[in-house]
Amino acid sequence: MTKLIIAEALISDINEIKSEIDSDENIISISKNEFIESNNAALFKNESYQFVDDEFLTYNELKKLNYNFDDKYIFQVKKSNLKSFSEVSSLIQTFFPDKKKNVDIYPWDLVNIIFSKQKKITNEILDKFCISEMVFRQFLSYFNKELQRISLLSKYEQDEASGLLSEKIDYKYELAEKRKNKLSSNDISKSLAMIYKIEKLNSDSKYSEENAKRFIVSIKNILQF
């Protein structure tokens, strides 16, 4: 799995933050050019993590290199570029080594938590996504499309599903296929009905933070695997 260090200034010594990136393994520091050369020539996965220490990388750069996000690399990414990695959110770990900065969590992070039985929803996460109706609606919109994608893939091929959703086939479809195999069509239908119900409730009456929190907790109990 790929690790991303989110920072505004380059970190040259990985040992300074090693304890913060969940790694007890040996980490090898390399340059961006060395990474490109090894990525192009690699026949086998790295046994140790390799840390690119001299430049920030972007998702588009890695995509052009046909980089495999299952590989063991650590990249440095600017916070402003983090959102572009949403397509591979299930294949990466993100770390914010500067403790003084707030750790951001995005809709796709919450979706990953909802589907995972091993991950817990904290009160802080519920507060972040439910304190504002606008933020909650943004999450619902993202989550609804994730479920629609899974639902369509149970009936159609990927090219047909992507056409119906007007989106390209990418890592989202690989992830949706994996989730589809873990979930029943009944659970997906029930969850989509719950989204419709909470959206209607919010439209017909004043937004309730507590209702939003109950919705997230309830739907996690249905979908986690």
C-alpha positions in Angstrom: 0.0 0.0 0.0 1.2 3.5 -0.8 1.7 6.1 1.9 1.3 9.8 1.4 2.9 12.4 3.6 0.8 15.6 3.4 3.1 18.6 4.0 3.7 22.1 2.7 7.5 21.8 3.1 9.6 18.9 2.0 10.8 16.4 4.6 14.3 15.2 3.8 14.8 12.8 6.7 12.1 10.2 7.0 13.4 9.2 10.5 12.0 12.5 11.8 8.5 11.3 11.3 8.9 7.5 11.1 6.9 7.0 14.3 4.0 9.0 12.9 3.5 7.0 9.7 2.7 3.6 11.2 5.9 1.9 10.0 8.5 -0.2 11.9 10.0 -1.3 8.6 13.3 -0.2 7.1 12.7 2.7 4.8 15.0 3.6 1.9 15.3 7.2 0.8 15.5 7.8 -3.0 15.2 10.7 -5.4 12.3 11.2 -7.8 14.5 10.3 -10.7 15.5 7.0 -9.0 11.8 6.3 -8.4 10.9 6.9 -12.0 13.7 4.6 -13.2 12.8 1.8 -10.7 9.1 2.1 -11.4 9.7 1.7 -15.2 12.0 -1.2 -14.7 10.5 -3.0 -11.7 9.5 -6.6 -12.2 8.8 -7.3 -8.5 7.3 -5.4 -5.6 9.7 -3.7 -3.2 10.4 -5.6 0.0 11.0 -2.3 1.9 9.3 1.0 1.7 11.0 3.6 -0.5 10.7 7.3 0.3 10.9 10.0 -2.4 12.7 12.7 -0.4 13.5 15.5 -3.0 10.2 16.4 -4.6 6.4 16.5 -4.2 4.4 14.3 -6.4 0.9 14.6 -7.9 -1.7 12.0 -8.8 -1.5 12.9 -12.5 2.3 12.3 -12.5 1.9 8.9 -10.9 -1.0 8.1 -13.3 1.2 8.9 -16.3 3.8 6.6 -15.0 1.2 3.8 -14.7 2.2 3.5 -11.0 0.7 0.6 -9.1 -0.7 2.0 -5.8 -0.3 -1.5 -4.2 3.5 -0.9 -4.3 5.5 0.1 -1.2 6.4 3.7 -1.8 6.1 6.9 0.4 5.4 10.1 -1.5 5.2 13.7 -0.3 2.1 15.5 -1.5 0.9 19.1 -1.0 -2.4 19.4 0.8 -3.9 21.3 -2.2 -3.3 18.2 -4.4 -4.6 15.6 -2.0 -8.2 15.6 -3.3 -7.1 14.3 -6.7 -6.1 11.0 -5.0 -9.7 10.2 -4.1 -9.9 7.7 -7.0 -7.3 5.5 -5.2 -8.5 6.3 -1.7 -8.7 2.6 -0.7 -5.1 2.0 -1.9 -3.4 4.7 0.1 -2.7 5.8 3.7 -2.4 9.5 4.4 -0.4 11.1 7.2 -0.2 14.7 8.5 3.1 14.8 10.4 2.7 18.4 11.6 0.6 18.0 14.7 -0.2 21.7 14.8 -2.3 21.4 11.6 -5.8 20.1 11.6 -6.2 16.6 10.0 -8.7 16.8 7.2 -11.1 14.0 6.5 -12.9 13.8 3.2 -16.2 12.1 2.2 -14.3 9.2 0.7 -12.6 8.7 4.0 -16.0 8.4 5.8 -17.3 6.1 3.1 -14.2 3.8 3.7 -15.0 3.8 7.4 -18.6 3.0 6.8 -17.7 -0.1 4.8 -15.0 -1.3 7.1 -15.9 -3.3 10.2 -12.4 -2.7 11.5 -12.8 1.1 11.5 -14.8 3.0 14.0 -16.7 6.3 13.6 -15.6 8.7 16.2 -17.7 11.6 17.6 -15.2 14.0 16.0 -16.0 12.5 12.6 -19.7 12.6 13.2 -19.5 16.2 14.3 -17.5 17.2 11.2 -20.0 15.7 8.7 -23.2 16.5 10.5 -22.7 19.9 12.1 -23.7 21.6 8.8 -26.5 20.7 6.5 -24.4 21.7 3.5 -21.5 19.4 4.5 -23.9 16.5 5.2 -25.5 17.0 1.8 -22.1 16.9 0.1 -21.3 13.7 1.9 -24.7 12.2 0.9 -24.2 13.1 -2.7 -20.8 11.4 -2.8 -22.0 8.3 -0.9 -25.2 8.0 -3.0 -23.1 7.8 -6.2 -20.8 5.2 -4.6 -23.8 3.0 -3.8 -25.4 3.6 -7.2 -22.2 2.5 -8.8 -22.2 -0.8 -6.8 -25.9 -1.3 -7.6 -25.4 -0.8 -11.3 -22.4 -3.2 -11.4 -24.6 -6.0 -10.1 -26.8 -5.6 -13.2 -24.5 -4.3 -16.0 -21.0 -4.4 -17.3 -18.6 -1.6 -16.3 -18.9 0.2 -19.6 -22.7 0.3 -19.4 -22.6 1.4 -15.7 -20.1 4.1 -16.4 -22.2 5.4 -19.3 -25.3 5.6 -17.1 -23.4 7.5 -14.5 -21.6 9.7 -17.1 -18.1 8.9 -15.7 -15.0 7.2 -16.8 -13.9 3.8 -15.7 -11.0 4.1 -13.2 -10.0 2.9 -9.7 -13.6 3.6 -8.5 -14.9 0.7 -10.5 -12.2 -1.7 -9.2 -13.2 -0.7 -5.7 -16.9 -1.0 -6.4 -16.5 -4.5 -7.8 -14.7 -5.6 -4.6 -17.5 -4.0 -2.5 -20.2 -5.5 -4.6 -18.9 -9.0 -3.9 -19.1 -8.4 -0.2 -22.6 -6.9 0.0 -26.0 -8.2 -0.8 -28.3 -6.4 -3.3 -30.9 -6.1 -0.5 -28.5 -4.2 1.7 -27.6 -1.8 -1.1 -31.3 -1.2 -1.9 -32.1 -0.7 1.7 -29.2 1.8 2.0 -30.3 3.8 -1.1 -33.8 3.9 0.4 -32.4 5.3 3.6 -30.6 8.0 1.7 -33.8 9.0 -0.1 -35.6 9.0 3.3 -33.1 11.3 5.0 -32.9 13.6 2.0 -36.7 13.9 2.0 -36.8 14.5 5.7 -34.2 17.3 5.4 -36.2 18.9 2.6 -39.6 18.6 4.4 -38.4 19.8 7.8 -35.6 21.7 9.6 -32.2 20.0 9.3 -31.4 17.9 12.4 -27.8 17.1 13.3 -28.9 14.2 15.5 -30.9 12.6 12.6 -27.8 12.9 10.4 -25.6 11.2 13.0 -28.1 8.4 13.5 -28.3 7.9 9.7 -24.5 7.5 9.4 -24.3 5.1 12.4 -27.3 3.0 11.1 -26.1 2.7 7.6 -22.6 1.6 8.8 -24.3 -1.2 10.7 -25.9 -2.4 7.5 -22.9 -2.1 5.1 -19.8 -2.8 7.1 -17.9 -6.0 6.3 
